[in-house]
Every structure is written in structure tokens, then in C-alpha cells.
């Protein structure tokens, strides 16, 4: 019988702890923005163009070097 009382006390303590954390999150503004998450999925992500252009530039250099080596070998 004493085990049940201990379990009830522990469960009530955990429930109060979670309730306190929830109230703290609401007061700190965690749930203020309700509009943008629902609209964010409608827009494409912006891709970083500078990174893509550097990779493409490196790839062009590499292909030019390979082409130059093939021309020299022929």
C-alpha cells in the first residue's frame, strides 16, 4: 500500500514539474508565433549562390585541366 502512495506522490510531482515548464514556456514567448510555421512550408528555401558558383568554378577548372591534358597527350 505504501508503494502506491509513493508512486502517486512521484507522478504528481512530475506532473507539476511539467506544468511549471509549460507555463514558463508560454510566458517566455515560446508559442507567440503561430502564423509563420504554417506558411513557411509554402516557400522554397533559398540556395546559397556563392557556394554553388565556387563549386561550379572549381569543376570547370578541373574539366579544363583534363581537356588540356588530353590535348597534350594526343
N, CA, C and O atoms as a MOPAC input file, in Angstrom:
PM7 MOZYME 1SCF
protein

 N      0.81400 1    -1.19400 1     0.00000 1
 C      0.00000 1     0.00000 1     0.00000 1
 C      0.85900 1     1.25900 1     0.00000 1
 O      0.49700 1     2.26000 1    -0.61800 1
 N      1.97900 1     1.21200 1     0.68200 1
 C      2.84400 1     2.39000 1     0.74800 1
 C      3.50600 1     2.66800 1    -0.60200 1
 O      3.85000 1     3.81100 1    -0.90200 1
 N      3.68300 1     1.62500 1    -1.41500 1
 C      4.28200 1     1.80700 1    -2.73200 1
 C      3.35300 1     2.63500 1    -3.62000 1
 O      3.81900 1     3.47400 1    -4.39100 1
 N      2.06300 1     2.40800 1    -3.51900 1
 C      1.10300 1     3.16000 1    -4.31900 1
 C      1.14400 1     4.64200 1    -3.94400 1
 O      1.07900 1     5.50700 1    -4.81800 1
 N      1.25000 1     4.92800 1    -2.67400 1
 C      1.31000 1     6.32200 1    -2.22600 1
 C      2.58400 1     6.99500 1    -2.73800 1
 O      2.55600 1     8.14900 1    -3.16400 1
 N      3.68900 1     6.27100 1    -2.69200 1
 C      4.95900 1     6.81600 1    -3.20100 1
 C      4.84400 1     7.09400 1    -4.69800 1
 O      5.29000 1     8.14200 1    -5.16400 1
 N      4.25000 1     6.16600 1    -5.45900 1
 C      4.09700 1     6.35700 1    -6.89800 1
 C      3.17100 1     7.53200 1    -7.21100 1
 O      3.42700 1     8.28600 1    -8.14900 1
 N      2.11200 1     7.69000 1    -6.44200 1
 C      1.20500 1     8.81800 1    -6.64700 1
 C      1.91600 1    10.13500 1    -6.37300 1
 O      1.74100 1    11.09900 1    -7.11900 1
 N      2.71200 1    10.18800 1    -5.31700 1
 C      3.45400 1    11.41100 1    -4.99600 1
 C      4.46000 1    11.72800 1    -6.09700 1
 O      4.60000 1    12.88300 1    -6.49800 1
 N      5.14800 1    10.72500 1    -6.57800 1
 C      6.12700 1    10.94300 1    -7.65700 1
 C      5.42300 1    11.41000 1    -8.93300 1
 O      5.91100 1    12.32300 1    -9.59900 1
 N      4.29300 1    10.80600 1    -9.28300 1
 C      3.60300 1    11.19700 1   -10.51500 1
 C      3.03300 1    12.61200 1   -10.40900 1
 O      3.06000 1    13.36100 1   -11.38600 1
 N      2.52100 1    12.98300 1    -9.24300 1
 C      2.01800 1    14.34100 1    -9.06100 1
 C      3.16800 1    15.34100 1    -9.13500 1
 O      3.01200 1    16.42300 1    -9.70200 1
 N      4.30400 1    14.99300 1    -8.57400 1
 C      5.47400 1    15.87200 1    -8.63300 1
 C      5.93000 1    16.08100 1   -10.07400 1
 O      6.22500 1    17.20800 1   -10.47200 1
 N      5.98800 1    15.01400 1   -10.85100 1
 C      6.39200 1    15.11400 1   -12.26200 1
 C      5.36300 1    15.93600 1   -13.04600 1
 O      5.73700 1    16.74300 1   -13.89800 1
 N      4.07500 1    15.73500 1   -12.76400 1
 C      3.03700 1    16.49800 1   -13.46100 1
 C      3.14000 1    17.97900 1   -13.14600 1
 O      2.99400 1    18.81000 1   -14.04300 1
 N      3.38700 1    18.32400 1   -11.89500 1
 C      3.54600 1    19.72800 1   -11.51500 1
 C      4.79400 1    20.31500 1   -12.16000 1
 O      4.79200 1    21.47200 1   -12.58100 1
 N      5.84900 1    19.53100 1   -12.23700 1
 C      7.08400 1    19.99100 1   -12.88700 1
 C      6.83000 1    20.30800 1   -14.36500 1
 O      7.24800 1    21.35700 1   -14.85500 1
 N      6.15100 1    19.40800 1   -15.07200 1
 C      5.84800 1    19.65800 1   -16.48200 1
 C      4.90100 1    20.83900 1   -16.66100 1
 O      5.04000 1    21.60500 1   -17.61500 1
 N      3.95100 1    20.99200 1   -15.76400 1
 C      3.05200 1    22.13900 1   -15.82900 1
 C      3.82700 1    23.44500 1   -15.63600 1
 O      3.56900 1    24.43200 1   -16.32600 1
 N      4.76500 1    23.44700 1   -14.70600 1
 C      5.60100 1    24.63000 1   -14.48300 1
 C      6.45800 1    24.95900 1   -15.70100 1
 O      6.60000 1    26.12700 1   -16.06500 1
 N      7.02500 1    23.94300 1   -16.32600 1
 C      7.83300 1    24.16700 1   -17.53300 1
 C      6.96200 1    24.70100 1   -18.66100 1
 O      7.39200 1    25.58300 1   -19.40600 1
 N      5.74700 1    24.18100 1   -18.79900 1
 C      4.83600 1    24.66100 1   -19.84000 1
 C      4.45300 1    26.11700 1   -19.60300 1
 O      4.45500 1    26.91600 1   -20.53900 1
 N      4.13000 1    26.46500 1   -18.38200 1
 C      3.76700 1    27.85400 1   -18.06100 1
 C      4.95000 1    28.78100 1   -18.31200 1
 O      4.77400 1    29.88100 1   -18.83700 1
 N      6.15400 1    28.34700 1   -17.94200 1
 C      7.35500 1    29.15600 1   -18.20100 1
 C      7.54800 1    29.37300 1   -19.70500 1
 O      7.89200 1    30.47500 1   -20.13400 1
 N      7.32700 1    28.32100 1   -20.50800 1
 C      7.49900 1    28.43700 1   -21.96600 1
 C      6.47600 1    29.40200 1   -22.56100 1
 O      6.80700 1    30.18000 1   -23.45600 1
 N      5.25600 1    29.35800 1   -22.07800 1
 C      4.22500 1    30.25700 1   -22.59500 1
 C      4.54500 1    31.70100 1   -22.21900 1
 O      4.39000 1    32.60500 1   -23.04000 1
 N      4.99000 1    31.92200 1   -20.98600 1
 C      5.29700 1    33.28900 1   -20.55400 1
 C      6.54500 1    33.84400 1   -21.24100 1
 O      6.66600 1    35.05700 1   -21.41600 1
 N      7.47100 1    32.96900 1   -21.63000 1
 C      8.69700 1    33.45200 1   -22.27600 1
 C      8.51600 1    33.68500 1   -23.76800 1
 O      9.45600 1    34.11100 1   -24.43900 1
 N      7.32000 1    33.41500 1   -24.30600 1
 C      7.04700 1    33.71600 1   -25.70900 1
 C      7.34600 1    32.58300 1   -26.65600 1
 O      7.47500 1    32.80900 1   -27.86000 1
 N      7.45900 1    31.39100 1   -26.16000 1
 C      7.78700 1    30.24600 1   -26.99800 1
 C      6.69300 1    29.97200 1   -28.03100 1
 O      6.98700 1    29.49800 1   -29.12800 1
 N      5.45600 1    30.25900 1   -27.69900 1
 C      4.33300 1    29.92700 1   -28.57000 1
 C      3.67100 1    31.17000 1   -29.17100 1
 O      2.50600 1    31.10500 1   -29.56300 1
 N      4.36600 1    32.27400 1   -29.25300 1
 C      3.78200 1    33.50800 1   -29.76700 1
 C      3.55000 1    33.47500 1   -31.27200 1
 O      2.51700 1    33.95300 1   -31.74100 1
 N      4.48500 1    32.92500 1   -32.03800 1
 C      4.39800 1    32.94600 1   -33.49200 1
 C      3.60200 1    31.74500 1   -33.98500 1
 O      4.11100 1    30.62600 1   -34.02600 1
 N      2.36000 1    31.98600 1   -34.35400 1
 C      1.53700 1    30.89200 1   -34.84800 1
 C      1.30200 1    30.96500 1   -36.35000 1
 O      0.73600 1    30.03700 1   -36.92800 1
 N      1.72400 1    32.04700 1   -36.99200 1
 C      1.44600 1    32.21800 1   -38.41400 1
 C      2.55500 1    31.67000 1   -39.31100 1
 O      2.28000 1    30.90600 1   -40.23600 1
 N      3.78500 1    32.04600 1   -39.05100 1
 C      4.85000 1    31.71700 1   -39.99800 1
 C      5.14900 1    30.22500 1   -40.12600 1
 O      5.48100 1    29.79900 1   -41.23200 1
 N      5.05800 1    29.39600 1   -39.08400 1
 C      5.31500 1    27.97200 1   -39.32000 1
 C      4.33600 1    27.33800 1   -40.30700 1
 O      4.70500 1    26.42800 1   -41.04900 1
 N      3.10200 1    27.81200 1   -40.31700 1
 C      2.13900 1    27.22400 1   -41.24300 1
 C      2.35500 1    27.70000 1   -42.67200 1
 O      1.93900 1    27.02400 1   -43.61300 1
 N      2.99400 1    28.84200 1   -42.85300 1
 C      3.21700 1    29.39000 1   -44.18600 1
 C      4.62500 1    29.05900 1   -44.68800 1
 O      4.86100 1    29.06100 1   -45.89600 1
 N      5.55100 1    28.78000 1   -43.78700 1
 C      6.94200 1    28.54400 1   -44.15400 1
 C      7.08600 1    27.38900 1   -45.13700 1
 O      7.96100 1    27.42700 1   -46.00300 1
 N      6.25600 1    26.37500 1   -45.02300 1
 C      6.37800 1    25.22200 1   -45.90600 1
 C      5.94400 1    25.52400 1   -47.34000 1
 O      6.20100 1    24.72300 1   -48.23800 1
 N      5.29900 1    26.65000 1   -47.56900 1
 C      4.84900 1    27.00200 1   -48.91000 1
 C      5.94800 1    27.63000 1   -49.76000 1
 O      5.82100 1    27.68200 1   -50.98300 1
 N      7.01200 1    28.10300 1   -49.14300 1
 C      8.07800 1    28.79100 1   -49.85900 1
 C      9.30300 1    27.90700 1   -49.98000 1
 O      9.61100 1    27.12200 1   -49.08300 1
 N     10.00600 1    28.04500 1   -51.11200 1
 C     11.24000 1    27.29400 1   -51.32200 1
 C     12.35000 1    27.87400 1   -50.47600 1
 O     12.35600 1    29.06500 1   -50.16400 1
 N     13.28400 1    27.02700 1   -50.11200 1
 C     14.46100 1    27.50100 1   -49.40100 1
 C     15.38200 1    28.21600 1   -50.37400 1
 O     15.50900 1    27.81500 1   -51.53100 1
 N     16.02200 1    29.27300 1   -49.90100 1
 C     16.97300 1    29.99200 1   -50.74200 1
 C     18.28600 1    29.22900 1   -50.73600 1
 O     18.80400 1    28.86800 1   -49.67900 1
 N     18.81400 1    28.98900 1   -51.91400 1
 C     20.07500 1    28.27300 1   -52.02300 1
 C     21.21400 1    29.28100 1   -52.05500 1
 O     21.10400 1    30.31100 1   -52.71900 1
 N     22.29200 1    29.00500 1   -51.35800 1
 C     23.42400 1    29.93900 1   -51.36800 1
 C     24.12300 1    29.91500 1   -52.72800 1
 O     24.73300 1    28.91300 1   -53.10100 1
 N     24.03000 1    31.01300 1   -53.46100 1
 C     24.57800 1    31.04700 1   -54.81800 1
 C     26.09500 1    31.12800 1   -54.82300 1
 O     26.73800 1    30.59700 1   -55.72900 1
 N     26.67900 1    31.78700 1   -53.82100 1
 C     28.13700 1    31.91600 1   -53.81600 1
 C     28.81200 1    30.56900 1   -53.65400 1
 O     29.87100 1    30.34900 1   -54.24100 1
 N     28.24300 1    29.66700 1   -52.88500 1
 C     28.83700 1    28.35700 1   -52.68600 1
 C     28.71000 1    27.52400 1   -53.95300 1
 O     29.64500 1    26.81800 1   -54.33000 1
 N     27.57300 1    27.60100 1   -54.60100 1
 C     27.36100 1    26.83400 1   -55.82100 1
 C     28.28300 1    27.34600 1   -56.92700 1
 O     28.84300 1    26.55600 1   -57.68600 1
 N     28.43800 1    28.65800 1   -57.01500 1
 C     29.27500 1    29.19400 1   -58.08100 1
 C     30.74200 1    28.82600 1   -57.86400 1
 O     31.45400 1    28.57200 1   -58.83600 1
 N     31.20900 1    28.79100 1   -56.62500 1
 C     32.59400 1    28.38600 1   -56.37100 1
 C     32.80100 1    26.92100 1   -56.73800 1
 O     33.82200 1    26.56000 1   -57.32400 1
 N     31.83200 1    26.08400 1   -56.39500 1
 C     31.95800 1    24.67500 1   -56.74000 1
 C     31.92000 1    24.49100 1   -58.25600 1
 O     32.66600 1    23.68000 1   -58.80500 1
 N     31.06200 1    25.23300 1   -58.92000 1
 C     30.98000 1    25.13500 1   -60.37400 1
 C     32.26800 1    25.63900 1   -61.01300 1
 O     32.73900 1    25.07400 1   -62.00000 1
 N     32.83800 1    26.70200 1   -60.45100 1
 C     34.08900 1    27.24400 1   -60.97600 1
 C     35.21600 1    26.22900 1   -60.80800 1
 O     36.01500 1    26.04100 1   -61.72500 1
 N     35.28900 1    25.58100 1   -59.66800 1
 C     36.30800 1    24.55900 1   -59.44800 1
 C     36.11200 1    23.38800 1   -60.38800 1
 O     37.08500 1    22.81100 1   -60.87400 1
 N     34.87600 1    23.03300 1   -60.64600 1
 C     34.60000 1    21.93000 1   -61.54900 1
 C     34.99000 1    22.30000 1   -62.97400 1
 O     35.50700 1    21.45300 1   -63.70300 1
 N     34.75700 1    23.53900 1   -63.38900 1
 C     35.15400 1    23.98400 1   -64.72500 1
 C     36.66200 1    23.94900 1   -64.86800 1
 O     37.18100 1    23.51500 1   -65.89600 1
 N     37.37900 1    24.40700 1   -63.83400 1
 C     38.84000 1    24.38600 1   -63.88700 1
 C     39.33600 1    22.95700 1   -64.04100 1
 O     40.24400 1    22.68300 1   -64.82700 1
 N     38.73500 1    22.05600 1   -63.29000 1
 C     39.16100 1    20.66900 1   -63.34600 1
 C     38.88900 1    20.07900 1   -64.71900 1
 O     39.73700 1    19.36700 1   -65.25900 1
 N     37.73600 1    20.35600 1   -65.29100 1
 C     37.43000 1    19.80800 1   -66.61000 1
 C     38.31900 1    20.43100 1   -67.68000 1
 O     38.69400 1    19.75900 1   -68.64000 1
 N     38.65900 1    21.71400 1   -67.52200 1
 C     39.56900 1    22.34600 1   -68.47700 1
 C     40.95700 1    21.73400 1   -68.38400 1
 O     41.61100 1    21.51600 1   -69.40400 1
 N     41.41400 1    21.45400 1   -67.15700 1
 C     42.73100 1    20.83900 1   -66.98700 1
 C     42.76200 1    19.44500 1   -67.60300 1
 O     43.75600 1    19.06600 1   -68.22200 1
 N     41.69300 1    18.68500 1   -67.44100 1
 C     41.61700 1    17.34200 1   -68.01800 1
 C     41.61100 1    17.45000 1   -69.53300 1
 O     42.27900 1    16.66900 1   -70.21200 1
 N     40.88300 1    18.38600 1   -70.05900 1
 C     40.81800 1    18.56800 1   -71.51300 1
 C     42.19400 1    18.97400 1   -72.05300 1
 O     42.62500 1    18.50400 1   -73.10600 1
 N     42.86900 1    19.85100 1   -71.31500 1
 C     44.20000 1    20.28800 1   -71.73400 1
 C     45.16600 1    19.11100 1   -71.73500 1
 O     45.98500 1    18.97900 1   -72.64400 1
 N     45.07500 1    18.25700 1   -70.72000 1
 C     45.96100 1    17.10400 1   -70.64400 1
 C     45.67700 1    16.11600 1   -71.78200 1
 O     46.59300 1    15.50900 1   -72.33600 1
 N     44.39100 1    15.96800 1   -72.11900 1
 C     44.03900 1    15.06600 1   -73.22900 1
 C     44.57600 1    15.62600 1   -74.55400 1
 O     45.04800 1    14.87100 1   -75.40400 1
 N     44.50400 1    16.93600 1   -74.72100 1
 C     45.01100 1    17.55100 1   -75.95100 1
 C     46.52000 1    17.39100 1   -76.05500 1
 O     47.04600 1    17.14000 1   -77.14000 1
 N     47.22000 1    17.53500 1   -74.93300 1
 C     48.66600 1    17.39000 1   -74.94000 1
 C     49.06900 1    15.95200 1   -75.20100 1
 O     50.08900 1    15.70700 1   -75.84700 1
 N     48.30400 1    15.01100 1   -74.72200 1
 C     48.61200 1    13.60700 1   -74.90700 1
 C     48.36400 1    13.15000 1   -76.34400 1
 O     48.97800 1    12.18300 1   -76.79700 1
 N     47.48500 1    13.82200 1   -77.05600 1
 C     47.14000 1    13.39000 1   -78.42700 1
 C     48.17400 1    13.78200 1   -79.42600 1
 O     48.02600 1    13.49100 1   -80.61300 1

